[in-house]
Amino acid sequence: MQKSTGDAAGSTPFLIISSDTHAGLRTDQYREFLESRYHPQLDLYLQWQQSTAGMRKKTQNDEFVREWYEENDEGLRGGWDAERRDRELDRDGVAGEVIFPDADAVAATTAVPFGAGIGMSGAGYDPELALAGARAHNRWLADLCRQSPARRRGVIVAPIVGNVEGAVTEIRRAHSDGLRGGIMIPSLWGHGNRPYHDEEYDRVWAVCEELGLPVQTHAGAAPGEDLGPHLGLYATEVYWWSARPMWFLIWTGVFERFPGLRFGVQECGLWWVADMLCQMDVAFDREHGTKKLAGFGGHMKRRPSEYFDANCFVGGSTAKRRELADRHQIGVGNILWGNDFPHPEGSWPHTREWLTHLFADVPEDETRVMLGEAAVEMFGFDRQEMISVARRVGPLPSELGQSGSSRPSLPGAPGRHWLDGPDVPEIGRSA
């Protein structure tokens, strides 16, 4: 929860951290940051990118795309221009940010080379080339973060599938270069590759625990070969694929082996979290549906929801009001907000209006945790530096419609009804 700043409640601007923003160069401009031996492959990748541009355009709402670029042309430059970026953060009331790759989510002109961006999948890249592309992006991102370093936490792109040793080396290098926003791993490991509960990845979890780098997935990848042109399938499933690694780590003892490891799912909504925790806890407690099973292994020392509280978080970019209603089942301190700058599916450039709609009836103390306090702790921002920025750009509670008369906050422990007793009657033979 927020530490006192010496100001009266309600008179202190919100310290807002966006746990999900994006930045990146135009793909061809990564050449400067890419080892020269990979330049021929970059030329081929750019040719492929151009050849597939028409296919991508077929999935777009042309009228929306035209209006988006016309209305936000100058602000979109903040995807790679540090000075413009700070101005857009200020206008949105955002003090600090956690930066993922791929600034352009419409035309994909800023894709990290060789498939190492938001859509990164172990099934869709050459491990050597993906790591080379990741290094190029990480080098550039470190330069961006050195401008306004107090406000920025850059996410290390880490294509760990197929090249764990190389990825670990790059994680250490990029961390030493100043990137502190955790790492982003592929949401999908792909057919034929080892899933994330395999101990092969322990070297990745170990270095991230050592360096205090949260491991993260981000919405974007999905098995396109199954979905075809049916965009409704993609819109329905994309969240599931990015969330899936979370329960792989929870159920298989990874957090027992690495108790200091943190794992987050970004831009996948909040709607699934409470039901997932309920389902996993009920299974673990061997209620009616799982009594026939022998158990879940000695590596499970706690309920799944307890591992979630200790080791996991969710990024609530583009969260809905109805999703925030589940915040006590999820755990207020487990929710991090994001404006998704500069993607059109986020709240930028109208974040203040979005926040008023979302948080007007949420208690101020809980709002402060979700909008920034949880992210300050998770990503190691300097609190005093962030408070200084927030006093200059952050909105007051009254600006978000918080009158001070909202209902009092519930106790800090998550309000998980399924822990109060079984959802089905205990009848028949006992387990």
Residue, then its C-alpha position, 0 to 999 in steps of 0.5 A: m500500500q502507499k507510504s505516506t508522502g506527508d500530504a492529506a488524503g485526497s490532495t495528493p496526485f495519483l502516482i501512476i505507473s503504466s506497466d504496459t507501454h510500447a516502443g520500437l524503431r522502424t524495422d529496417q532501422y534496427r540494422e544499426f543495432l544488429e551485428s553485421r553478420y545478420h544484415p543479409q538475413l535482415d534484408l530477407y526479413l524486410q522483403w518478407q515483411q513487405s510481401t505480407a503487408g497486404m495480408r495484414k491490411k485485409t484484417q484492418n478497419d481502413e476507416f479506423v486506421r486512417e482516422w487513427y493516424e490522422e488524429n495521432d500523427e504527432g503523438l505516435r512519434g513518441g513510439w521512438d522519440a524520447e522527448r515526444r514520449d515524455r510529453e505524451l506521458d505527461r499529458d496522460g498523467v503517467a509518471g513512469e512506464v514499463i516498456f515492451p517492444d513494437a510501437d506500431a500495433v496497426a501496420a507493424t512497421t516497428a516489428v523487432p526483426f526475426g519475429a522477436g516482438i510481441g507476437m514472439s512464439g517458439a514455434g515461429y522463429d529461428p532461435e539464433l536469429a530471434l536472439a540476434g533481433a532481440r539483442a538489437h532491440n534491447r540495445w536500442l531500448a537501453d539508449l531510450c531508457r537512458q533518456s528520462p531514466a527515472r521514468r522508464r523501465g525497459v523490458i528485456v526481450a528474451p526468446i528463451v525457447g531453443n536457446v536457453e544459454g544464449a538467452v541467459t547471456e543476453i538477459r545478463r548483458a541487457h540488465s547490465d546495460g540498464l534494462r530493469g523492466g523484467i523480461m518478455i518470453p514467448s507466450l507459446w513454446g511451440h510443438g516439439n519444444r519443451p514446455y515451461h515446466d521443464e527444468e531446462y528453463d531453470r537457468v532462466w528463472a534463476v538469473c531472473e530471481e537473482l537480478g530481480l527481473p519479473v518474467q512476463t508474457h504479453a498478449g499477441a501470439a496465437p497458433g495462426e495455423d489453427l485459426g486461419p482468417h477467422l479473427g473472432l477465434y483470435a480475439t477469443e483465444v489470444y488471452w488464453w495463450s499468454a496466460r497459459p504459462m502462469w499455471f504451468l509455473i504454479w502447478t509444477g513446482v517452479f515457484e518452490r524452486f525459485p520462491g523469489l521469482r515473479f511472473g506477470v501476464q500483460e494486456c490479457g484482461l482481468w476477467w479470467v483470473a478469479d475463476m482460474l484461481c477458484q478452479m485451481d484451488v478447488a482442484f488442489d483441495r480435491e473437492h468433488g471433481t478431483k477426489k478420484l485423483a491421487g494428488f498433485g505431487g509433493h512439490m505443491k506445498r501451498r494452494p495455487s492462489e497462494y503461489f499466485d499471491a506470492n509470485c504472480f501479477v496481472g497487467g490490467s491494460t484496457a480493463k473494464r469496470r466489470e473486471l475491477a469488480d473482481r479485484h478482491q478475489i484477484g487481490v488488489g496488490n496483484i493488479l497493475w494498470g497500463n495505458d498501452f501507449p501508443h497502441p489504439e486498443g489502449s487508453w492513450p491519448h484519453t487516459r484521464e477520461w478512461l480512469t474517471h470511468l474505471f475508478a470513480d467508485v473505487p476507494e482511493d487507497e485501492t486505486r493508488v495501489m492498482l494505478g502505480e504503487a504495486a508497479v513501483e514495488m514490482f519494477g523497482f522505481d525510486r518512489q521519491e523520484m516518482i512522487s516528484v513527477a506525479r506531483r507535476v503530472g498526476p491527476l488528483p482524486s477529485e479529477l477522477g471523480q473520487s469524492g472521498s465518499s466512496r465505500p471503505s476499502l475491504p480488508g487487505a486479504p483477497g476476498r476469495h469466497w471459495l476458501d470459505g467452504p466447498d461449492v458442492p455438498e459433501i456427500g457419499r464416500s469421503a476422499 
